[in-house]
Amino acid sequence: MLTLFHHPFYASCRMVRLALGEYGEETALIEEYPWSRRKEFLALNPAGTIPVLLAEGDHPIIGGTVIAEYLDETRGAFQRTKRLMAENSIERAEIRRLVDWYLVKMEGDVTRHLARERALKPLMGGNGGSAPDSGAIRAARANVRQHLKYTNWLASTRDWLAGQRLSYADLAAAAGISILDYLGEVDWRDYEAARDWYSRMKSRPSFRPLLSDRVRGVPPASHYADLDF
């Protein structure tokens, strides 16, 4: 069985969990607090970052996009129509571009700041915990609209975000947006196409464990687990 070290409020961890679910992989989940710098975890990944997947032979595969590529090579290549990475090189490039958009650009503009300030800081204690930074929250909220607007455009012009099939692009986008949705930071009335796409993502069996996620002290928005919202 595979083992994943993760935290439910990290978008890259959520993407990996979705991928494992799509590929039907039974996985043991270990919730890791990277700010605690646990010695046993640092022995697996000296950088102290998550996610980390213990693969066959307990070899650590480190980082969301690296794990995604590993799963594509070891699982996806045999999945045919269920593969999360395209076989065409141009289509693969578009999937990778959008994964980078959501896990790097949107993460840096929005998700990381809202997750840290609103949910993670109270858990950090002496390892970086402090009062929420209202300036960081305001700046992140100012950036939410451009990312939802872009997602809405993608969803309205394509069957899935990167093309005709579900791919890692959809998983990366849903991973980050689901954190914002948990926090009630998305006004779905303004993004009909994105809402319909996200509803399809929430309805997938791989998404069910994410809808059960809870972060101590931060209850989800009332509609978070609803498939009809």
C-alpha positions in Angstrom: 0.0 0.0 0.0 1.2 3.5 -0.8 1.5 6.1 2.1 1.0 9.8 1.6 2.2 12.4 4.0 -0.1 15.4 3.5 -2.1 18.2 5.1 -5.7 18.8 4.0 -5.1 22.6 3.5 -2.3 22.3 1.0 -3.5 22.3 -2.6 -0.7 20.1 -3.9 -1.6 17.5 -1.3 -5.2 17.6 -2.4 -4.3 17.2 -6.0 -2.3 14.1 -5.2 -5.2 12.6 -3.2 -7.5 13.2 -6.1 -5.1 11.5 -8.5 -4.7 8.5 -6.2 -8.5 8.3 -6.0 -9.0 8.6 -9.8 -6.5 5.7 -10.3 -8.1 3.6 -7.6 -5.1 3.4 -5.4 -5.6 2.4 -1.8 -3.5 4.8 0.2 -2.6 5.3 3.9 -2.8 9.0 4.8 -0.6 10.5 7.4 -1.4 14.1 8.3 1.8 16.0 8.5 2.4 19.5 10.0 5.5 20.7 8.0 6.1 23.6 10.3 6.8 21.3 13.2 10.0 20.0 11.4 9.5 16.4 12.8 12.8 14.5 12.7 11.2 11.3 11.3 9.7 13.3 8.5 12.9 15.2 7.8 14.6 11.9 7.3 12.3 11.3 4.4 12.4 14.8 3.0 15.2 17.1 4.3 13.3 20.1 2.8 10.4 19.4 5.2 7.8 20.0 2.5 4.7 18.1 1.6 3.3 16.1 -0.1 5.6 13.1 0.2 4.5 9.7 -1.2 6.1 6.5 0.0 6.1 4.4 -3.1 7.0 0.8 -3.6 9.9 -0.2 -1.4 9.2 2.8 0.8 11.0 5.1 -1.7 10.0 8.8 -1.0 8.6 10.7 -4.0 8.6 14.3 -3.1 6.4 17.2 -4.4 3.0 17.4 -5.9 4.0 17.6 -9.6 6.7 15.0 -9.2 4.2 12.6 -7.6 1.8 13.3 -10.4 4.4 12.4 -13.0 5.3 9.3 -11.1 1.7 8.2 -10.9 1.3 8.9 -14.6 4.3 6.7 -15.5 3.4 3.9 -13.2 -0.4 3.9 -13.2 -1.7 6.4 -15.8 0.1 4.9 -18.8 -2.0 1.7 -18.3 -5.3 3.5 -17.8 -6.1 4.4 -21.4 -9.1 6.7 -21.4 -8.8 7.3 -17.6 -5.2 8.6 -17.9 -4.8 12.0 -16.3 -2.0 13.0 -18.6 -2.4 13.3 -22.4 -0.4 11.2 -24.8 0.0 14.1 -27.3 3.0 16.3 -26.4 1.1 19.6 -27.1 -1.8 18.5 -24.9 0.7 17.4 -22.2 2.2 20.8 -22.3 -1.2 22.5 -21.8 -2.0 20.2 -18.9 1.4 21.1 -17.3 0.9 24.8 -17.9 -2.4 24.8 -16.1 -1.1 22.6 -13.2 1.6 25.2 -12.8 -1.0 28.0 -13.0 -3.1 26.6 -10.2 -0.3 25.1 -8.0 2.2 28.0 -8.4 0.5 31.2 -9.6 -2.9 30.9 -7.9 -1.2 29.4 -4.9 1.2 32.3 -4.6 -1.5 34.9 -5.4 -4.3 33.6 -3.3 -4.6 30.1 -1.8 -1.4 29.9 0.3 -2.2 33.2 2.0 -5.8 32.6 2.8 -5.1 29.1 4.0 -2.2 30.2 6.2 -3.8 33.3 7.7 -7.3 32.0 8.2 -6.7 28.3 9.1 -3.0 27.3 9.6 -1.6 30.0 11.9 -3.7 29.1 14.9 -2.3 25.5 14.6 1.4 26.6 14.4 1.9 27.8 17.9 5.5 28.7 18.4 6.5 27.4 15.0 5.3 30.5 13.1 1.8 31.0 14.6 0.6 34.5 15.2 -2.5 36.7 14.7 -3.8 36.7 11.1 -2.3 39.3 8.9 -5.3 41.3 7.6 -3.2 42.9 4.9 -2.3 39.5 3.4 -5.9 38.5 3.6 -7.0 41.6 1.7 -4.4 41.2 -0.9 -5.3 37.6 -1.5 -9.0 38.3 -1.7 -8.3 41.0 -4.3 -6.7 38.3 -6.5 -9.4 35.7 -6.2 -11.6 37.2 -8.9 -9.0 37.0 -11.7 -8.4 33.3 -11.0 -12.1 32.5 -10.9 -12.7 34.5 -14.0 -10.0 32.6 -15.9 -11.3 29.3 -14.6 -14.8 30.3 -15.8 -13.4 31.1 -19.3 -11.6 27.7 -19.5 -14.7 25.9 -18.3 -17.0 27.7 -20.8 -14.7 27.1 -23.8 -13.6 23.5 -23.2 -15.2 20.2 -22.0 -12.6 20.1 -19.2 -10.1 22.7 -18.3 -7.3 21.5 -20.5 -9.3 19.9 -23.3 -11.7 17.1 -24.0 -10.8 14.8 -21.1 -10.4 15.1 -17.3 -6.7 15.7 -16.5 -4.3 16.8 -13.9 -5.2 20.4 -14.8 -8.7 19.8 -13.4 -7.3 18.1 -10.3 -4.9 21.0 -9.6 -7.6 23.6 -10.1 -10.1 21.8 -8.0 -7.6 21.2 -5.3 -6.9 24.9 -4.8 -10.4 26.1 -5.4 -11.8 23.6 -2.9 -9.7 25.2 -0.2 -11.1 28.6 -1.1 -14.6 27.1 -1.2 -14.1 25.5 2.3 -13.3 29.0 3.5 -16.3 30.6 1.8 -14.1 32.8 -0.3 -15.9 32.1 -3.7 -19.1 33.8 -4.8 -20.2 31.2 -7.3 -23.0 33.4 -8.6 -20.5 35.3 -10.8 -19.0 32.2 -12.4 -21.7 29.9 -13.8 -19.4 27.8 -16.1 -16.8 27.4 -13.3 -19.5 26.4 -10.9 -20.9 23.7 -13.2 -17.3 22.4 -13.8 -16.6 22.4 -10.0 -20.0 20.6 -9.4 -18.9 17.8 -11.7 -15.6 17.6 -9.9 -17.3 17.5 -6.5 -19.5 14.7 -7.7 -16.6 12.4 -8.6 -15.9 9.5 -6.1 -12.3 10.7 -5.8 -13.5 14.0 -4.3 -15.6 12.5 -1.5 -12.7 12.3 1.0 -11.9 15.9 0.5 -15.5 16.9 1.3 -15.0 15.2 4.7 -11.9 17.2 5.5 -12.0 19.4 8.5 -9.4 21.8 10.0 -9.5 22.2 13.7 -11.1 25.5 14.7 -12.2 26.4 11.2 -15.6 24.9 10.1 -16.3 24.7 6.4 -18.7 27.0 4.6 -22.3 25.6 4.8 -22.4 24.6 1.2 -18.9 23.0 1.1 -20.0 19.4 1.0 -23.2 20.0 -1.1 -23.1 18.7 -4.6 -25.9 21.1 -5.5 -24.8 24.5 -4.5 
